[in-house]
Structure formats: C-alpha cells, structure tokens
C-alpha cells in the first residue's frame, strides 16, 4: 500500500497539516483580498525557500537554466514561493470575485472565448500552473463558458476538501483525473461542451517531448481530443502583473496538424503546446510551480 495511506499519514501527519492550514485560510478569508495576497506572499517568500521541498525546485531550475547563477536561481525560488503564498491568500476570495468588473483583472482576447461559446461545437482550453491558475477557468465561467476541469487530488484528503471548496465555486464539472476524468472529457465533447486542462505536469503514461531542452513525459489527452473532434484548441495564459493584479489572455485557436498519421500528429501537437508553455515560463519563471517532478531523474 502506498505510503500516503499509512497510519502515520492518515492519523497524524494529515490532520496536523490540515490543522495548520485551516486557521491560515480563515485569516486570509477575513482580510481584504489585496491584504491577504500580500501577507501570503510575505510568508511564502520567507518560509518557502527554507523548506526541504525547495531542493527539488533548485534542481529543476538548474536543469532548465544551466546558464543562471546560484543567486539568480535563489531569486526565482523566492519569487515562486511569493507567488504560491499569494495564491493561497487569494484562494478563499475566489467565490466572491467578479473578474469582469474588477479593475485588478485585465482580460485580453475575450472574443475568442465568446466565439467558442457560440460556435455550437466542442472546444478545448489549456493552460499551466502559472500565476494564480485558478483564475483562468473562473474567467471563462464568468464569460458564459463553463469548463469541465480535470484535477489531481492532493495526497492529504483533508486539504483536498479545502481545495475543492474553492474550485466548486467555479461553474463547470470538476472531475478527478483517471478513468472518471477521461469519461468526463468524452461526455463533455460529445455534448459540444468545453474542457480546460493544465498540461504542465509529468504524466508517466504520456510521451516524451522536449521541455527546456530535456525530454519530459507529457500527457496526450489534449492533442488526442483536439484531433479527434477537429475543434478549437485555445491557449489561455494567466500572468501576475504586480501584487494582486493579473492579465488573463485567451489566444486564437491553434492550427491542428493533419498529416494522415494520427500518432505523429498527436506527438506534433503535444510538442507544440508544450513549447508554448515553456515560452510562458521563460518570460516569467518566478510564477511557475517548479516543485513538480517534471523530468525523470
């Protein structure tokens, strides 16, 4: 049985983690969003770089940016934790956010979302764990386009409930990855609905594609469904501009390969989408979640 289900985790570690997180979430919910974001960022950049898990972030950064100095790597690690702390501070405010009328939120390319909403066919959106990634699906929902979203459950089931509380405030189906997730995507596409996927995590059952010059196992579901339905495939990017200000950009639908070789087309499209994610991360490296095990060790 995996260690995550051990008695120590179930009865000691997980409850202690939740007991620490709940008061933090309660405090952030009681503060104005800007204050909560600033406090979360201060805690994140002060505590996060000292945590053992930051060793993985430094390892990943050295692999992705071999030309950067140790000081530059540390600066990105600090920025990453600042962003994560801010995200946690902002999270309890998701149910109350009105992105279309919030002066802190800039939405670019809303016309692509409107067109996808009204074209009478299924569609796919993809993004990555950058900035406050929860705002992408919230923006789509508030523009009248609810997304079926697939998520990976947190190891700690108590913390997972807290995460789901915030995500369930966003319109659209929310399904755990695996068989249920695949069935939900298929059901949504058949009903001419829309799906949103974060495609920057390691997928052992995927295919190797270049990411920062190294092969990374990457899921092919996005490309497979896009090619199967020949439907709009729309990149959506979130950028933290400063503090609690954001820019959400929906790009025009991508061109889909059509060589006649389905396997090759899936690999080509998966590579193209991953390269786009890489370009976003290179522009704002401190806003990506470098804690993932993105590459095989």
N, C-alpha and C positions, 0 to 999 in steps of 0.2 A: 504494500500500500504506500502511495507517495507520502513523503514527509509532511506535506501540507495538511494531511488528515491525522497526524499523530496526536495522541492525547495531550502532549505538552502544548502544541499549537492550538488545539480546539478549546482547551480549558484554561490556559494560562496566557500564552502569547497573544492570541487573537482578542480575547476580552480586554487585556491591558492596552493593546493598540487602539481598540475602539473607545475605551475609557479616556484615553488621551485625546482622541480626535473629536469626540462629541462636544466637549466644552469649547474647543477651538472653533468648531463650526457654529456653535451657538453664539459665541462672541462675535464672529465675523458677520453673522446674520443680523445682530443687533446694531452694528455700525453702519454708517452710510457706505455705499459700495466703494467710493474712492478711498476712504479711510481704511476699509477692510483690505483693499488691494495693496495699499502702501504698507500696512502692518504685516500682511502676509509676505510681501516681498522682502521686508527688512528681516523677518525671522528666517525666511528661506535662504537668503544670501549669507546670513550669519552662521546658521546651524548646518545647512546642507553640505557645504564643501568639507566639513569635518566628519561627515558620516562615511562609513566604510563603503557604501554603495557608490560613492563618488569615484572610487578607484576604477570602476567599470567605465564611467563617463570619460575619465582621463585616458584610459586605454583606447576607447573608441575615437577620441579626438586625435590622439597621436597617429592612429591608423588613417584617419580621414585627412588630417592636415600635417603631414610629416615636416612641412616647412616652417611650422609655427614654433615659437619659443615656449619654454615652460611657463613663462609669465603670461603669454597670450593664451595658452591652454587654461591656466587658472582663471583668467578673466572670463573665458567662455563658460567654465564650470560655475563661476559665481553668477553670471547672467542667467544661466539655465535655472539655477535654484531661485533666483529672484523671480523669474517668470513663473515657476511652479508654485512658489509661495503666493504670488499674486493670484494665480488661477484658483488656488484653494480659498483665498479670501473672497474672490468674486463668485465662487460656486453657489453659495446659499442665496445669492441675489438673482440667479437665473429665472426663477418663476415670476419675478416682478419686472424683468427687463422688457422695455418696448424699443427694440432696436431701430425701428423705422422713424422714431421721433426722439431719439437720444442723441444729443449733439456730440457725444464722445465716440459715436459709431459712424464711420463712413462706409457706404456700400457702393461698390463700383461694379458695373456690369449686371445690374438688376434686370435689364432687358432680356438677358439670356435665361434667367430663372423664369421670368414671365412667359417667354416663348416655350420653354419646356413644360410649363404648367398648362398651356393652352393648346399644344400641338396634337393632342389626342393619341400619343404614343408613349411607350415606356421610356425612361431615361435613367442615366447613372451619373452621380456626382462622386468625386473623390477628392480627398484632402490628406492631411498628415497631422501628427502630434506637434503642431507648431502654435505658438502664442496661446490664446485661450480657444482651443479647437472646438469646444462645445458651442461656440457662437455661430459656427457655420451652419449647423443643422437648425439652430434656433432662427437664424435669419431666413433660411429657406421656408421654414414653417410659417413665420410671420408675413412672408410674401405670398402665402397661399399655396405652398408646395411642401406638404409634409413628406418626410423621408422615412423609409424603412431603414433602420440602422442596426448593424451587427456589432456586438461588443464582446470583449473578453472579460469574463468575470474576475474580480480581484480574488487573490488567494484567501484573504480573510472575508468570510461571508458576512460578518457584521459590518465591515467597512463597505462591502459591496452594496449593502442595503442603503447606506448613506449616499453612495454614488448614484444608485438607481433613482433615489428620491429626486435628485436634481434633474436627471435625464428624463424622467417621466413627465416633467413639466413641459416638455417639447412635444408637439404633435407628431404623430407617426409611430409606426410599430418599432419596438425595441426588442431585439432577439439575441440570445447568446450564440456565439459562434459554434460551428459544428453542424451536425445534421439539421437541427432546427433552423439555424441561420441560413443554410443553403436552401431549405424548403421555403423559408420566408422570402428570400430574394426571388425564387422562381414564381411563387404565388403573386408577388407584387408586380413582376414584369408581365405576367400573363394578364393581369388586371389593368395594364397600362399605367401602373404606378411608378414611383421613383425611389431609388435606392441611394444611400450615402455610405461610402466606405472610407476608412482610414487605411492606407495601403503601405505604411512605412514600417510595419513590424515584421520580424522574422517569421516565416511560415515554412516549417520543415517539409511539408508536403508540396511546396511550390517548386519553382525552377530557379536556378542561379542566374542573376542578372547583375550587371555592373552597378555598383553604388559607391561613390568616392573611390573608384579605381580598383575595387575588390568585389568579387562575386558575393552576392547576398541572396539567400533563399527568400523568394518573393512569391506571394500568392497570385494565382492566375484567374481567380473568380471574376474580377473586374473585366479583364480582357475577354474572357470566355463569354460572359453575358452580353457584353457590348457587341461582339462579333456575331453571336447567335441571333440577336434581335436587330442588329444594324441600327441601333438607336443612338440618340445624342449622348456623348460622353463628355461631361463638363468638369474641368478642373476648378476647384474652389479653394482659395487661399485666405488665411487669416494672418494679419500682421499686428503685433503690438507696436503702436507708434511711439507712445510715451506714457508711462504710468498706466492709467485706466482708459486709454484711448486706442481705438482699433480701426483698421481698414480691412473690410471683407471684399474680396474680389472674385467674381464669377467670370470665367473666361469663356470665349466662344467654344462650341463643341469641337472636339479634336477630329482630325481626319482618321478614318479607320482603314487599315491595310486590307487588301483584297487580292492576294496573290493566287488564291486557289488552294494553297496549302494551309489548312486551318492551324495545325500545330506551329508552323513557322509564323503565321500571323499573330497567334497568341503571344509567342515569345517577343515578336517585334513590338507589339502594343504594350506589353508589360514593361519592356525595356524603356520605351519612350515615356511612359507615365512615371517610372522610377527616376529617370533622368530629370524630368520636370521637378519632382520633389527635391532632388539633390540641388537643383539650381536655387530653389527657395531657401533651403537650409544654408547654402553657401552665402546667400545675401544676409541672412540673419541667424548665424549659428547659435547665438545665445538663447534663441527661442525654441530650439528643437529639443526633444526628450532624448538626450544622449545616454540615458540609463538602460535603454533596450539592449538585449543581446542580438544586435542586428547582423553581425557576421559570425560565421563559425570560428571557434577558437582553434 
